[in-house]
Amino acid sequence: MKIWNETMECMPREEMQKLQLQRLKSNLQYVYDHSEIYRRKFDEINFSPGDLNSLHELSKLPLTVKDDFREGYPFGMFTVPQDQVVRIHASSGTTGKLTVVGCTKNDLNNWTELVARMVTMTGIDSTDVAQIAFGYGLFTGAHGLQYGLEKVGATVIPISGGNSEKQLMIMKDFGTTVLVSTPTYALHLAETAIQAGIDPRTDLKVRIGLFGGEAFSEEYRREIEKRWGMLATDNYGLSEVGGPGFAGECALICGQHVAEDQFIVEIIDPETLQPVEPGQPGEVVITTLCREAVPVIRYRTKDISSLTYEPCECGRTTARLSKITGRSDDMMVIRGVNVFPSQIESVLVDIDGLAPHYQIILYKKGFLDDIEIRVEISEVAFTDKYAELEAIEQKLKQQLYKTLSLNPKVKLVEPNSIERTAGKAKRVIDNRNK
């Protein structure tokens, strides 16, 4: 199994920790000298960059949150003058102001290197043809994947998102072997292909999927692999820490390898904000070590995962994140029970007769929060026979209760009645204030 950068990806743990500490000390001094925001944060706790002597002491420093980016909008988080910034990216801005980040030339080179490592992990090389169906624009995903794929020599088709019929035509005519998209869009493309008389498993050559932009369950992964006959990999990155390349799965699918030479990952309890033991779930906190334009210290991602330091059978020694199971801020509390959308998804995609397209509706029932789950019937199972639909509904309710210890309202809807998108699917609709 090919490794792009053996020096960094296979470094013994003791050497990696020495490198991280060296870079962390340098980075803390850098942000103190060049960032008003971090200088204020450090002064408030009487911390001087020279005070840090070990990696464990990092947990004593203040956390960075998305509001720091929004309050500093547009360039308050930048630590270099504008004439050194060669690229600007930003979050989608679905709530509040955009979170704006920038790159120096060196940042772009590092980013390309990190994504080259990530795509090589999956088995991609110069013989592959990669179709990028992420939307281009301020979003980091499409650009970062393009750089890394080109770095390893793959042929890139930057088609962007949407226009599914054209996507499939290009796949077939150009011999696409790698699909880059959200997992939701991958399933939508498979549906569109089947409706057009194309079997993705036999009529197309796609062998690897590089998916990101939204969390998805193992059951959802299996559904994608079943429909496409591909290896479906989950890759993790945030625009605030540099986009894709931070962590990704190797072909063994046993956790997301973190680029530890350029990032430090902590897992904290989202309530106490204290570190948890290795292997225990908690919120992912990320510190960058090499970014010049927008370095970040202890960024709260709100994503829930766990961390293992066991070397992987692929040969890499870097720490691995488990699959993101949800977010500490999209956790729903229904009648005293903590519920993540990923738990619901894992049930839906494992039941015959249901399509992997759903919405979670939150609403008020009296003074209490309640939940309704709308899920499409698959075209194969769609029927006007009430008894058959009722049997599917009852099985769904039983499995949801086993998983959630709740009896949510369930509504089966017709095939293709839930809106599709090339970007992040809108899974949760909150009507509690209506």
C-alpha positions in Angstrom: 0.0 0.0 0.0 1.6 3.2 -1.2 2.4 6.0 1.4 2.9 9.5 0.0 5.2 10.9 2.8 6.7 8.0 4.8 8.8 10.4 6.9 5.8 12.2 8.4 3.1 9.5 8.1 5.2 6.7 9.7 7.2 8.7 12.2 7.6 7.0 15.7 5.3 8.5 18.3 8.0 9.9 20.5 9.6 11.7 17.5 6.2 13.0 16.4 5.5 14.5 19.8 8.9 16.2 19.9 8.2 17.7 16.5 4.7 18.8 17.6 6.0 20.5 20.8 8.7 22.3 18.8 6.2 23.6 16.3 3.6 24.4 18.9 6.0 26.6 20.9 7.0 28.4 17.7 3.3 28.8 16.7 2.2 30.2 20.1 4.9 32.9 19.9 3.9 33.6 16.3 0.2 34.2 17.1 1.1 36.2 20.2 3.2 38.5 18.1 0.8 38.8 15.1 -2.8 38.3 16.4 -4.6 40.8 18.6 -7.2 38.2 19.3 -4.8 35.6 20.7 -2.6 38.1 22.5 -5.8 39.2 24.3 -6.8 35.6 25.1 -3.3 34.8 26.4 -3.0 38.0 28.5 -6.4 37.4 30.1 -5.0 34.2 31.7 -1.5 35.6 32.2 0.0 33.2 29.8 3.3 33.8 27.9 4.2 31.5 25.0 7.5 30.7 26.7 5.5 29.2 29.6 4.5 26.1 27.7 6.8 23.1 28.4 4.8 20.1 27.3 2.0 19.1 24.9 -0.3 18.4 27.9 -0.2 22.0 28.9 -2.0 23.0 25.7 -5.3 22.1 27.3 -4.8 25.0 29.7 -5.1 27.6 26.9 -8.4 29.2 25.9 -10.6 27.7 23.2 -11.2 29.3 19.9 -14.8 29.2 18.6 -16.6 30.1 15.4 -17.8 33.4 17.0 -14.1 34.5 17.1 -14.1 34.4 13.3 -17.5 36.1 13.0 -16.6 38.9 15.4 -13.4 39.4 13.6 -15.1 39.5 10.2 -13.7 39.7 7.7 -9.9 39.6 8.4 -9.6 39.8 12.1 -8.2 36.3 12.4 -5.4 37.0 9.8 -1.8 37.2 11.0 -0.2 38.4 7.7 -0.7 41.6 5.7 -3.0 41.4 2.7 -0.1 41.4 0.2 1.0 38.0 1.5 -2.5 36.5 1.1 -3.0 34.8 -2.2 -6.3 33.1 -1.6 -9.4 33.7 0.5 -12.0 31.1 1.4 -15.0 31.2 3.7 -17.7 29.0 5.2 -21.1 28.7 3.6 -22.5 31.3 6.1 -25.8 29.5 6.8 -26.0 31.3 10.1 -24.5 34.6 11.0 -21.5 36.1 9.2 -19.1 34.1 7.1 -16.0 32.6 8.7 -13.2 33.9 6.5 -9.8 32.2 6.1 -6.9 33.0 3.9 -3.8 31.3 2.5 -0.2 32.4 1.8 1.8 30.7 -0.9 3.3 28.4 1.7 -0.1 27.6 3.1 -1.3 26.5 -0.4 1.8 24.3 -0.8 1.2 22.7 2.5 -2.5 22.2 1.7 -1.6 20.5 -1.6 0.9 18.2 0.2 -1.7 17.2 2.9 -4.4 16.3 0.3 -1.9 14.3 -1.7 -1.2 12.2 1.4 -4.9 11.8 2.0 -5.9 10.7 -1.5 -2.9 8.3 -1.7 -4.2 6.6 1.4 -7.3 5.5 -0.4 -5.3 3.9 -3.3 -5.6 6.8 -5.8 -2.6 7.3 -8.2 -1.7 8.8 -11.5 -3.8 6.3 -13.4 -7.0 7.6 -12.0 -9.6 10.0 -13.4 -11.2 12.1 -10.6 -14.5 13.9 -11.1 -15.0 16.6 -8.5 -18.8 17.2 -8.0 -18.3 19.5 -5.0 -19.5 23.0 -5.7 -16.6 25.4 -6.4 -16.5 28.9 -4.9 -15.6 30.1 -1.4 -16.0 26.5 -0.1 -12.5 24.9 0.5 -13.4 21.3 -0.5 -13.4 21.4 -4.3 -10.2 23.4 -4.6 -8.2 21.5 -2.0 -9.1 18.1 -3.5 -8.2 19.3 -7.0 -4.7 20.4 -5.9 -4.0 17.2 -4.1 -5.3 14.9 -6.8 -3.2 16.8 -9.4 -0.2 16.5 -7.2 -0.3 12.7 -7.3 -0.8 12.9 -11.0 -4.5 12.0 -11.3 -6.5 13.5 -14.2 -9.1 15.9 -12.7 -12.5 16.8 -14.1 -13.6 19.9 -12.2 -17.3 19.6 -13.1 -18.6 21.1 -9.9 -22.0 20.2 -8.4 -25.4 19.6 -9.9 -26.7 18.7 -13.4 -26.7 15.0 -12.6 -27.4 13.8 -16.1 -24.3 15.6 -17.4 -22.3 14.2 -14.5 -23.2 10.7 -15.6 -22.5 11.3 -19.2 -19.1 12.7 -18.3 -18.4 9.7 -16.0 -19.2 7.2 -18.8 -17.5 9.0 -21.6 -14.4 10.2 -19.7 -13.9 6.9 -17.8 -14.1 8.5 -14.3 -12.6 6.2 -11.6 -12.9 8.5 -8.6 -16.0 10.5 -7.4 -15.5 13.5 -5.1 -18.8 14.7 -3.6 -21.0 14.7 -0.5 -22.3 11.2 0.3 -25.9 12.4 -0.2 -25.1 13.4 -3.7 -23.4 10.1 -4.5 -26.6 8.2 -3.7 -28.7 10.7 -5.7 -26.4 10.2 -8.7 -26.8 6.4 -8.3 -30.6 6.8 -8.3 -30.4 9.1 -11.4 -28.2 6.6 -13.1 -30.6 3.7 -12.5 -33.6 5.7 -13.7 -31.6 6.4 -16.9 -30.9 2.7 -17.4 -27.3 2.9 -16.2 -26.0 0.4 -13.7 -23.2 2.3 -11.8 -21.6 -1.1 -10.9 -21.2 -2.4 -14.4 -21.7 0.5 -16.8 -19.3 3.0 -15.0 -15.7 2.6 -13.8 -15.9 4.5 -10.5 -13.9 2.5 -7.9 -13.2 5.1 -5.1 -15.4 7.7 -3.6 -13.9 10.6 -1.7 -16.7 11.9 0.5 -17.0 14.9 2.8 -19.0 18.0 3.6 -21.4 16.1 5.9 -21.3 13.2 8.4 -22.7 9.9 7.3 -23.2 6.5 9.1 -21.6 3.2 8.4 -24.9 2.0 7.1 -25.0 4.9 4.7 -21.5 3.9 3.5 -22.6 0.4 2.9 -25.5 1.6 0.8 -23.2 3.7 -1.3 -20.8 0.9 -1.8 -23.6 -1.5 -2.7 -25.0 0.8 -5.4 -21.7 1.8 -6.9 -19.4 -1.1 -6.2 -16.8 1.4 -5.0 -14.7 1.9 -1.9 -16.4 4.8 -0.1 -14.0 6.8 2.1 -14.9 9.5 4.6 -12.6 12.5 4.8 -12.6 15.2 7.4 -11.7 18.9 7.2 -12.9 22.3 8.2 -12.3 25.6 6.5 -11.3 27.2 9.8 -8.2 24.9 10.0 -7.5 24.7 6.3 -10.1 22.5 4.6 -9.6 18.9 3.4 -6.3 17.2 4.2 -6.5 17.4 7.9 -7.6 13.7 8.2 -8.8 11.0 6.0 -9.3 7.2 5.8 -6.9 4.8 4.3 -8.2 1.9 2.1 -8.5 -0.3 5.3 -11.3 2.0 6.6 -10.3 1.9 10.2 -10.3 5.5 11.2 -9.2 8.8 9.8 -5.4 9.4 9.9 -4.6 12.8 11.2 -1.7 14.8 9.7 -0.1 15.2 13.1 3.0 17.0 11.9 0.7 19.9 11.1 -2.1 19.6 13.6 -2.6 18.7 17.2 -6.0 17.0 18.0 -7.6 16.9 21.5 -10.8 15.2 22.5 -12.6 17.0 25.3 -15.8 16.6 27.2 -18.2 19.2 25.6 -19.7 19.9 29.1 -16.6 20.1 31.3 -14.2 21.1 28.5 -11.6 18.8 30.0 -9.6 16.2 28.0 -11.0 12.6 27.9 -9.0 9.4 27.9 -7.8 7.9 24.5 -10.6 5.9 22.9 -13.4 7.8 24.7 -15.8 10.0 22.7 -15.9 13.7 23.0 -15.6 16.9 21.0 -12.8 17.4 18.5 -10.5 20.4 19.2 -7.8 21.3 16.7 -4.6 23.3 16.8 -2.8 24.2 13.6 1.0 24.1 13.7 2.1 25.3 10.2 -0.5 27.8 8.9 0.8 31.3 8.2 -2.2 33.4 7.2 -4.8 32.1 9.8 -3.2 29.9 12.5 -5.7 28.6 15.0 -5.2 27.5 18.6 -7.6 25.0 20.1 -10.5 25.4 17.7 -13.8 23.8 18.9 -15.2 21.9 16.0 -18.4 20.8 17.8 -17.9 17.4 16.1 -18.0 14.2 18.2 -15.4 11.6 17.7 -12.7 9.6 19.6 -8.9 9.2 19.1 -6.6 6.2 19.0 -2.8 6.2 18.8 -2.4 2.5 17.8 -0.4 2.2 14.5 -2.5 1.2 11.6 -2.0 -2.0 9.6 -1.4 0.2 6.5 1.9 1.2 8.0 1.0 4.7 9.2 1.7 5.6 12.8 -0.4 8.8 13.0 -3.3 9.1 15.4 -6.7 8.1 14.0 -10.1 9.8 14.5 -13.1 7.5 14.7 -16.0 8.3 12.4 -17.8 11.5 13.3 -21.0 10.5 15.0 -22.6 13.9 15.3 -22.1 17.3 16.7 -22.4 18.6 20.2 -24.5 21.4 18.9 -26.9 19.4 16.7 -27.7 17.0 19.4 -31.4 16.9 20.0 -32.8 16.4 23.4 -36.2 14.8 23.0 -38.1 14.0 26.2 -34.8 13.8 28.1 -33.1 11.6 25.6 -30.0 12.7 23.7 -30.5 12.0 19.9 -28.1 12.5 17.0 -29.3 12.5 13.4 -26.6 9.9 12.6 -28.4 7.5 15.0 -31.6 7.9 13.1 -29.8 7.5 9.7 -28.2 4.2 10.8 -31.6 2.7 11.4 -33.3 4.0 8.2 -30.7 2.8 5.7 -30.7 -0.7 7.2 -34.4 -1.4 6.6 -35.5 -3.0 3.3 -38.1 -0.9 1.5 -36.8 2.5 2.6 -34.7 4.9 0.4 -31.8 6.6 2.1 -33.5 10.0 2.0 -35.1 11.5 5.1 -35.9 14.6 7.1 -36.2 15.0 10.8 -38.9 17.5 11.8 -38.7 19.1 15.3 -41.9 20.6 16.7 -43.7 21.4 19.9 -46.3 19.1 21.4 -47.7 21.3 24.2 -44.7 22.5 26.1 -42.5 19.6 25.1 -40.2 19.1 22.1 -41.1 16.2 19.8 -39.9 14.7 16.6 -41.2 13.4 13.4 -39.2 11.4 10.9 -40.1 11.5 7.2 -38.5 8.9 5.0 -39.0 7.9 1.4 -40.3 4.5 0.4 -38.0 3.0 -2.2 -39.3 2.7 -5.7 -39.2 -1.1 -5.6 -41.2 -1.2 -2.4 -43.7 1.6 -3.3 -47.2 0.1 -3.4 -50.8 0.9 -2.8 -51.2 -2.1 -0.5 -51.7 -0.6 2.9 -50.6 -3.8 4.8 -47.2 -3.8 3.1 -46.5 -0.2 3.9 -47.7 -0.7 7.5 -45.3 -3.6 7.9 -42.4 -1.4 6.9 -43.5 1.4 9.1 -43.9 -0.9 12.1 -40.4 -2.3 11.6 -39.0 1.2 11.4 -40.7 2.2 14.6 -39.4 -0.9 16.4 -35.8 -0.3 15.3 -36.0 3.4 16.2 -37.2 2.5 19.7 -34.3 0.0 20.1 -31.8 2.6 19.1 -33.2 5.8 20.7 -35.5 4.5 23.5 -38.1 6.8 22.0 -41.2 6.3 19.9 -41.0 9.2 17.4 -43.7 9.9 14.9 -42.9 8.3 11.5 -44.3 9.3 8.1 -43.5 7.3 5.0 -43.5 9.5 1.8 -43.4 8.8 -1.9 -40.1 8.2 -3.8 -38.3 11.4 -4.9 -40.5 13.6 -2.7 -37.7 14.8 -0.4 -35.6 17.5 -2.0 -32.2 16.5 -3.4 -29.1 18.7 -3.4 -25.5 18.5 -4.6 -24.3 20.1 -1.4 -25.1 19.3 2.2 -28.5 17.7 2.7 -30.9 19.6 5.0 -31.7 16.8 7.4 -33.2 18.6 10.3 -36.0 21.1 10.0 -36.7 22.9 13.3 -40.4 24.1 13.5 -40.4 24.5 17.3 -40.6 28.3 17.1 -43.4 28.3 14.5 
